[in-house]
Amino acid sequence: MGCGSGPVVVDTLLVVAVALIDPDGRVLVAQRPPGKAMAGLWEFPGGKVAAGETPEAALIRELKEELGVDTHASCLAPFTFASHAYPEFHLLMPLYLCRRWQGEPVAREGQVLRWVYPAQLKDLSMPPADVPLIAMLRDFL
């Protein structure tokens, strides 16, 4: 007995994201700047995994580029993942937790940054792939 229609062939896009958690238990989110896809929506920092790059290496690179902070793979704890079908592609997004990094996060790509408590995430407009992650973070943190 099946669970729906047959497979649909689409490209899978691998992106990686992180919930940076400060000592007060708040999570850093960034608002996508004007001109980008899904502009105005809040998301967890991260980005695309390049060919030949591990998710952890991509996240370390993205944190440096987007926020000017440094961390190490040993400080990234795999937490959960999102698997979401957008019309143009299928998104697969591992989400890591990180409580240790060096430097103060600064918006380097025109985004707005905000520290929020996990319970406040539900009040933000986020991309559809991020929405299921909210309850998991709230319940865990």
Backbone as JSON, one array per atom type, in Angstrom:
{
  "sequence": "MGCGSGPVVVDTLLVVAVALIDPDGRVLVAQRPPGKAMAGLWEFPGGKVAAGETPEAALIRELKEELGVDTHASCLAPFTFASHAYPEFHLLMPLYLCRRWQGEPVAREGQVLRWVYPAQLKDLSMPPADVPLIAMLRDFL",
  "N": [[0.85, -1.17, 0.0], [0.64, 2.16, -0.91], [1.9, 5.46, -0.1], [1.06, 7.76, -1.33], [1.41, 9.64, -4.4], [3.65, 8.76, -7.13], [7.28, 9.22, -7.36], [8.56, 12.54, -7.75], [10.6, 14.24, -9.94], [13.0, 16.45, -9.07], [15.48, 19.0, -8.59], [17.64, 18.7, -5.8], [18.47, 20.87, -3.28], [21.09, 21.48, -1.17], [21.4, 23.04, 1.78], [22.75, 24.61, 4.72], [22.16, 25.34, 8.13], [22.25, 27.24, 11.22], [21.49, 27.42, 14.67], [22.5, 29.83, 16.52], [23.18, 30.15, 19.88], [22.85, 32.24, 22.57], [24.26, 33.13, 25.86], [21.96, 33.72, 27.36], [20.07, 32.06, 26.35], [18.88, 32.82, 24.01], [18.23, 32.88, 20.46], [19.88, 33.54, 17.4], [18.55, 35.23, 14.64], [18.19, 36.15, 11.2], [17.07, 38.67, 9.0], [16.01, 38.37, 5.73], [17.45, 40.33, 3.18], [16.17, 43.1, 1.1], [15.63, 42.4, -2.37], [16.62, 39.83, -2.41], [15.62, 36.38, -2.76], [12.62, 35.55, -1.09], [12.64, 37.86, 0.47], [12.58, 39.81, 3.46], [11.7, 37.8, 5.14], [12.44, 35.96, 8.13], [15.28, 34.07, 9.11], [17.47, 31.31, 9.98], [20.98, 31.72, 10.36], [23.22, 30.76, 7.71], [23.8, 28.81, 4.74], [24.28, 27.81, 1.26], [25.7, 24.61, 0.56], [28.72, 24.05, -0.89], [29.98, 22.27, -3.79], [31.84, 19.41, -2.95], [32.25, 20.24, -0.37], [31.9, 19.88, 3.16], [28.92, 19.85, 5.24], [29.5, 21.04, 7.74], [31.88, 22.5, 7.23], [30.87, 24.27, 5.34], [29.08, 25.71, 6.91], [30.78, 26.92, 8.79], [32.23, 28.57, 7.03], [30.14, 30.17, 5.99], [29.23, 31.48, 8.34], [31.43, 33.07, 8.9], [31.52, 34.69, 6.58], [28.89, 35.88, 6.5], [28.41, 36.87, 9.1], [30.78, 37.46, 10.38], [31.9, 35.88, 12.38], [33.78, 33.32, 14.06], [33.96, 29.8, 14.31], [34.27, 26.33, 15.26], [34.19, 23.0, 13.9], [33.84, 21.2, 15.99], [32.27, 22.62, 17.7], [29.77, 22.64, 16.67], [26.72, 21.21, 16.89], [24.86, 18.67, 15.51], [21.37, 18.93, 15.06], [18.66, 18.75, 13.97], [16.74, 18.39, 10.91], [15.44, 20.01, 7.97], [13.18, 19.18, 5.41], [11.93, 20.16, 2.54], [9.61, 20.81, -0.04], [9.87, 23.1, -2.44], [8.48, 25.0, -5.19], [10.44, 25.15, -7.29], [12.61, 23.58, -6.51], [13.87, 21.02, -4.26], [14.42, 21.41, -0.89], [16.93, 20.51, 1.32], [17.91, 20.76, 4.55], [20.14, 20.65, 6.99], [20.1, 21.44, 10.46], [22.07, 22.92, 12.83], [23.17, 23.28, 16.26], [24.8, 25.83, 18.08], [26.79, 27.0, 20.61], [29.18, 28.16, 21.11], [31.4, 30.47, 19.86], [33.64, 32.77, 18.25], [33.92, 36.27, 18.36], [31.65, 39.0, 17.7], [28.44, 38.74, 16.38], [27.82, 40.38, 13.35], [25.92, 42.08, 10.94], [26.77, 41.47, 7.73], [25.87, 41.38, 5.17], [23.78, 43.07, 4.49], [21.55, 42.26, 5.89], [19.13, 42.21, 8.59], [19.71, 41.66, 11.99], [18.57, 39.75, 14.8], [18.24, 38.85, 18.19], [16.35, 36.36, 19.65], [14.1, 34.79, 21.96], [13.44, 31.27, 22.0], [10.63, 30.76, 22.17], [9.6, 33.01, 20.98], [10.04, 32.77, 18.29], [7.89, 31.81, 16.82], [6.39, 34.04, 16.3], [7.55, 35.34, 14.22], [7.82, 35.94, 10.7], [8.75, 33.36, 8.73], [10.65, 31.39, 6.32], [8.88, 28.71, 4.66], [10.21, 26.21, 4.99], [11.58, 26.53, 7.37], [9.71, 26.71, 9.39], [8.74, 24.23, 10.67], [10.89, 23.76, 12.34], [10.78, 25.46, 14.46], [9.11, 24.69, 16.7], [10.54, 22.49, 17.56], [12.99, 23.61, 18.38], [12.04, 25.31, 20.4], [10.98, 23.46, 22.24], [13.27, 21.99, 22.9], [15.18, 23.85, 23.81]],
  "CA": [[0.0, 0.0, 0.0], [1.47, 3.35, -1.07], [1.66, 6.65, 0.75], [0.86, 8.93, -2.2], [1.77, 9.47, -5.8], [5.04, 8.36, -7.39], [8.32, 10.23, -7.14], [8.65, 13.69, -8.63], [12.01, 14.52, -10.14], [13.39, 17.85, -8.93], [16.82, 19.14, -8.03], [17.71, 18.86, -4.35], [19.41, 21.89, -2.88], [21.58, 21.26, 0.18], [21.84, 24.23, 2.51], [23.0, 24.3, 6.11], [21.78, 26.46, 8.98], [22.66, 27.09, 12.61], [20.87, 28.22, 15.73], [23.49, 30.35, 17.47], [22.47, 30.3, 21.15], [23.66, 33.06, 23.48], [24.19, 32.66, 27.26], [20.61, 33.9, 27.88], [19.17, 31.09, 25.71], [18.27, 33.4, 22.81], [18.69, 32.37, 19.17], [20.07, 34.61, 16.42], [17.9, 35.1, 13.34], [18.52, 37.21, 10.26], [15.99, 38.98, 8.06], [16.52, 38.39, 4.35], [17.4, 41.71, 2.69], [15.47, 43.36, -0.16], [16.32, 41.96, -3.57], [16.88, 38.39, -2.34], [14.42, 35.54, -2.7], [11.98, 35.53, 0.23], [13.05, 39.07, 1.2], [11.75, 40.18, 4.59], [11.47, 36.67, 6.04], [13.5, 35.7, 9.12], [15.84, 32.73, 8.94], [18.66, 30.99, 10.73], [22.16, 31.93, 9.52], [23.73, 29.61, 7.0], [23.81, 28.98, 3.29], [24.46, 26.65, 0.39], [26.89, 23.77, 0.69], [29.38, 23.98, -2.2], [30.44, 20.94, -4.22], [33.05, 18.98, -2.29], [32.33, 20.85, 0.96], [31.04, 19.24, 4.15], [27.98, 20.81, 5.84], [30.16, 21.79, 8.81], [32.79, 23.47, 6.61], [30.03, 25.31, 4.72], [28.53, 26.55, 7.98], [31.89, 27.73, 9.31], [32.48, 29.57, 6.01], [29.0, 31.1, 5.93], [29.22, 32.31, 9.54], [32.5, 34.07, 8.74], [31.12, 35.62, 5.52], [27.65, 36.6, 6.8], [28.34, 37.47, 10.44], [32.1, 37.79, 10.89], [32.24, 35.1, 13.58], [34.52, 32.08, 13.84], [33.66, 28.66, 15.17], [34.93, 25.1, 14.84], [33.26, 21.89, 13.71], [33.55, 20.58, 17.28], [31.28, 23.45, 18.41], [28.51, 22.51, 15.93], [26.01, 19.98, 17.26], [23.71, 18.39, 14.64], [20.16, 18.94, 15.86], [17.55, 18.2, 13.19], [16.84, 18.87, 9.54], [14.2, 20.33, 7.27], [13.07, 18.65, 4.06], [10.76, 20.92, 2.08], [9.45, 20.93, -1.49], [9.51, 24.38, -3.05], [8.12, 24.71, -6.6], [11.58, 25.05, -8.19], [13.62, 22.65, -6.01], [13.6, 20.44, -2.95], [15.42, 21.89, 0.05], [17.35, 19.66, 2.43], [18.64, 21.7, 5.38], [20.52, 20.28, 8.36], [20.17, 22.54, 11.42], [23.01, 22.68, 13.92], [23.16, 24.18, 17.41], [26.14, 26.31, 18.4], [26.84, 27.89, 21.78], [30.54, 28.7, 21.24], [32.0, 31.08, 18.68], [34.47, 33.93, 18.56], [33.48, 37.47, 17.67], [30.27, 39.44, 17.89], [27.78, 38.7, 15.08], [27.55, 41.65, 12.69], [25.29, 41.88, 9.62], [27.73, 41.83, 6.69], [25.26, 41.24, 3.84], [22.57, 43.88, 4.4], [20.45, 41.67, 6.64], [18.88, 42.69, 9.95], [19.88, 40.57, 12.96], [17.79, 39.87, 16.04], [18.29, 37.74, 19.16], [15.0, 36.1, 20.16], [13.91, 33.56, 22.73], [12.81, 30.27, 21.14], [9.17, 30.9, 22.16], [9.25, 34.15, 20.13], [10.23, 32.45, 16.87], [6.58, 31.61, 16.17], [5.83, 35.34, 15.95], [8.28, 35.88, 13.07], [7.55, 35.34, 9.39], [9.93, 32.59, 8.34], [10.41, 30.55, 5.15], [8.14, 27.49, 4.99], [11.09, 25.11, 5.43], [12.04, 26.79, 8.73], [8.6, 26.7, 10.35], [8.71, 23.04, 11.54], [12.04, 23.76, 13.27], [10.48, 26.36, 15.58], [8.62, 23.94, 17.87], [11.61, 21.62, 18.04], [13.92, 24.44, 19.14], [11.35, 25.77, 21.61], [10.87, 22.35, 23.19], [14.59, 21.55, 23.31], [15.89, 24.89, 24.55]],
  "C": [[0.89, 1.23, 0.0], [1.06, 4.47, -0.12], [1.49, 7.88, -0.11], [1.29, 8.6, -3.6], [3.25, 9.1, -5.92], [6.0, 9.51, -7.21], [8.25, 11.33, -8.18], [10.12, 14.04, -8.73], [12.24, 16.03, -10.08], [14.83, 17.87, -8.42], [16.72, 19.32, -6.53], [18.81, 19.86, -4.05], [19.79, 21.64, -1.42], [22.07, 22.58, 0.75], [21.99, 23.83, 3.97], [22.67, 25.54, 6.93], [22.2, 26.17, 10.42], [21.79, 27.95, 13.5], [22.0, 28.6, 16.67], [22.73, 30.67, 18.75], [23.36, 31.08, 22.1], [23.49, 32.58, 24.92], [22.81, 32.83, 27.9], [19.6, 32.93, 27.25], [18.45, 31.66, 24.5], [18.96, 32.85, 21.55], [18.82, 33.55, 18.21], [19.33, 34.27, 15.13], [18.26, 36.32, 12.51], [17.34, 37.41, 9.32], [16.58, 39.1, 6.67], [16.36, 39.8, 3.77], [16.59, 41.86, 1.4], [16.31, 42.91, -1.35], [16.67, 40.48, -3.57], [15.55, 37.64, -2.37], [13.91, 35.51, -1.26], [12.42, 36.71, 1.1], [12.06, 39.37, 2.31], [11.48, 39.04, 5.56], [12.69, 36.48, 6.94], [13.97, 34.27, 8.97], [17.03, 32.54, 9.87], [19.87, 31.23, 9.82], [22.62, 30.63, 8.88], [23.75, 29.87, 5.51], [24.05, 27.68, 2.56], [25.77, 25.93, 0.69], [27.47, 23.63, -0.72], [29.79, 22.55, -2.51], [31.76, 20.62, -3.52], [33.23, 19.52, -0.87], [31.44, 20.07, 1.93], [30.05, 20.28, 4.68], [28.64, 21.66, 6.93], [31.1, 22.85, 8.25], [32.0, 24.6, 5.97], [29.5, 26.26, 5.79], [29.6, 27.45, 8.58], [32.2, 28.87, 8.33], [31.38, 30.62, 5.98], [28.95, 32.01, 7.16], [30.28, 33.41, 9.46], [32.06, 35.14, 7.72], [29.94, 36.49, 5.93], [27.72, 37.42, 8.08], [29.69, 37.86, 11.03], [32.47, 37.06, 12.16], [32.95, 33.81, 13.16], [34.04, 31.02, 14.81], [34.38, 27.45, 14.6], [33.88, 24.0, 14.7], [32.89, 21.24, 15.03], [32.53, 21.36, 18.1], [29.9, 23.38, 17.76], [27.87, 21.17, 16.27], [24.84, 19.76, 16.3], [22.45, 18.26, 15.49], [18.99, 18.27, 15.14], [17.73, 18.64, 11.75], [15.45, 19.19, 9.01], [14.3, 19.71, 5.88], [11.78, 19.25, 3.5], [10.76, 21.06, 0.56], [8.99, 22.34, -1.85], [9.17, 24.09, -4.5], [9.33, 24.44, -7.5], [12.59, 23.98, -7.79], [13.14, 22.04, -4.7], [14.74, 20.83, -2.03], [15.67, 20.84, 1.12], [18.28, 20.52, 3.28], [18.91, 21.14, 6.77], [20.59, 21.55, 9.22], [21.07, 22.11, 12.56], [22.74, 23.65, 15.06], [24.6, 24.58, 17.68], [26.05, 27.3, 19.56], [28.21, 28.55, 21.94], [31.05, 29.2, 19.9], [32.82, 32.28, 19.15], [34.0, 35.1, 17.72], [32.03, 37.78, 17.97], [29.58, 39.43, 16.53], [27.42, 40.11, 14.58], [26.96, 41.35, 11.32], [26.24, 42.38, 8.54], [27.13, 41.8, 5.3], [23.93, 41.98, 3.74], [21.37, 43.34, 5.16], [20.3, 42.36, 8.0], [19.01, 41.49, 10.86], [19.04, 40.83, 14.19], [18.0, 38.63, 16.89], [16.9, 37.57, 19.73], [15.0, 34.83, 21.0], [13.16, 32.57, 21.84], [11.28, 30.41, 21.07], [8.71, 32.06, 21.27], [9.38, 33.85, 18.64], [8.9, 32.31, 16.13], [5.94, 32.92, 15.73], [6.5, 35.98, 14.74], [7.82, 35.2, 11.79], [8.83, 34.68, 8.92], [9.61, 31.79, 7.07], [9.7, 29.25, 5.55], [9.01, 26.35, 5.5], [11.52, 25.28, 6.88], [10.95, 26.59, 9.78], [8.57, 25.45, 11.22], [9.83, 23.01, 12.57], [11.75, 24.56, 14.54], [10.08, 25.58, 16.83], [9.72, 23.05, 18.44], [12.62, 22.42, 18.87], [13.29, 24.89, 20.46], [11.31, 24.67, 22.66], [12.23, 21.89, 23.72], [15.3, 22.58, 24.19], [15.04, 25.38, 25.7]]
}
